[in-house]
Amino acid sequence: EHKVTFVYDRYDAQFAGTALLVDGDGRDGMQGACTDGKYAYYALYEDDIANIYKFDLKTWELVDVSEATPTGHSNDMTYIPEKNQLMVAGSTPENGWFAISYVDAETLEYLGQETLPYSCGGIQYLPEQEKFVIQNCYDYNICDSDFNLIKNFTCGYSKDTDQGLYSDGTYIYDSRWGEKDAADHSGQNHLLIHDLEGNFIS
């Protein structure tokens, strides 16, 4: 029903369904996204710096854009309702792919970074269960709210590049990019489904 197109100049941004890129010459790589049920948040990045765009889900109007924030690759995001914060999978080779960043969901202010016990390419917080699902390349870590490990299991389809995940509390939906010219890639994009017990569904 709604579509937003990110555009590079103010003339194009006059038209409905568009959002002006605040750094049209650089930070235009779409990466992670999440929602708190009222707003949608998208990270567009370049060279480990991102702007986070906040949209009203009812109108799809752009509400706010963050300053340039050092959230790394910004590969995935999740919302933490207890703190009204966004958690960004901000890993880079420099931090061993183990870091996450925090951003205030109200103001989009960058709040800092934390190093996890696990590599993190994708992340989902489950507030009803007070658990995190953390993707570590071809492994999944189910952790409590303090990142203590509850369960670890290996992906049932160990190929392709992780692009971010979502969990509804029963299943994990994991999007994968299948580069066609890499030996450990399938050549096609896939959505992988596991349950939280570690069973590969499809």
N, C-alpha and C positions, 0 to 999 in steps of 0.2 A: 504493500500500500504506500510505503514511503521510500524514498531514495535520496541519498545525499551524495553529491559529486564535489570533490575538493578541486578548487580551481586556483589558478596562479595570478590572476589580476582582478582588480576591483570592478572592472566593467563586467566581467563574467559573473562576479559575485552578486550582481544586482538581481539576477534571475532566481526564481523560486527553486528550492531544492539544491542550492549550492552553498558551499562554505569556503571562505577565503583562506588559503594557506598562509600562515603568518610568516613562514620562511619559505617562500616559493622557489628559492634557488637551491635549497638543500634538504630540509627535513620534510620529505614527501613520501617516505617509505612506510606504507601501512603495516603496523605490527599488531600488538595485542589490543584487546577490547574487553569490556565487561559492562554490566549494568547493576544498578541498585534497585531497579524496579520503577524508578522515576526518571532517571537520567541514563543515557548511554555515554560511555567514555571510550575514546579511541586514542591510541598512541601513534604518532607519525614521527619517524626518526631518521637520523643520518649520523654516522660516526659516533654512536653511543650517546647521543643527545636527542631528547624527544620533546615535542610539544603534545600535551594531552588536551583533546577537544571534548567539550561537554555539551551534549544535546538533550533537549527536552523530548521525552519519548512520545508525548501526546501530540506535539506540534512539529517535531523534528527541527525546531529552530536551534541555532547555535547559541548556547547560554554563556560560555566562557572558554578561554584558551589559556593554558598555563604558560608561564615563562619557559625558556629553554631549561630543561631539567636533565641531570646526569643519571638517567634511569637505564643506562646500558642499552642492550639490544631491544628491550621492552617487548619481548616476545609474547608475553601473556599478561593479563591482569585479572584480579578478582577483588570483590568488595568485602570489607570487614565491617559489618553493621555496628558491632559493639564500640568501635572507635570512629566510625564514619570516615574510614580511610580506604584508599585504593592500595593494593599491594601489587607491585609490578615485578615480573620476572626479569630483572635487569642484569642478568649475567653477561659477562664478557670473558674473553680468554685471560685478561689480566687478573680477574678475581677467581679464576678456575671454574667459572660457570656456576658458582655457589651463592651469588648475591641476590637479594631482593631489595626493592626500594619502597618507601612509603610516601604517599601523596595524600594530602587532605582533600576529601571528596567535595567539601563545600567551597574551598578557596582555590583548590588545585596547587597549593603551596607544596613544594618539595620538603619532606620532613627528615630524610636521611636514608641510610642504607644499613642492611644487616646481612651478615654471612650465615648461611644455613649449614646444617650438617650434611646436606645433600645437594648435588647438582640440580639446577632448576631451570627447565626450559618451558614448562607449563605449570600452572597452579590454579587450584580452585578451593575456596573456603566453603565448608558446609556448616552454616551457623546452627542448624537444628541439632547436628551431631557434634559440634565444636571440633571439627576435624579439618585437616588439609589433605588434598590429593596433590601430590607433587610428582611431576614427570621428570625423570632422569634419563634422557635419551630413550633407551629401550626398557627401562625399569619404571615402576610406579612405587612411590612411598606413601602410605597412609599414615598420617601423623596426628597427634593431638594438637591442641591450640598452642602448645609451647614447643612444637616441632619434635616431640619425642616420638620415636618410631613405634607404630602399632603393627604394621604389616608391610612387607615388601614382596613384590612379585614382578616377573619379567613379562614384557609385552608378548602376546601370542603371534605377532607378525613383526619380526625384528628387521624391518627395512625402512628406508625413507627418512626424511628429516622432519622432526617434530615442529609443529607450528602453533601449538596452543591447545588447551583442552577445556572441557566443561564437564561437570558432574551434576546430576540431579539428585544425588544421594543414594541412588541404586546402581546406576551405570556411569561409566567414564566414556566420554565421547572425545576421541583424540584425532585431530586433523593432521595428516601427513602429506608432505610434498615429495613426490617421486620423480626426482630429476632423471631424465632419460639417458644421460651419458655417464652415470656413476655406477660402479660395480655393485655397491650395496644398496642401490635404489631400484625400484620396480619399473620406473618409467611412467607411472600414473599416480595421480593423487588419490588418497584413500581417507575414509573416516573409519577409524578402528573403534570397536566397542568391547569393553570388558565390564564385568561387574566388580563391586568393591571387594569381593572375596578372591579375586584374581583369575576368574574364569574368562577365557577369551570367547566372546559371543559371535562376532562377525567382523 
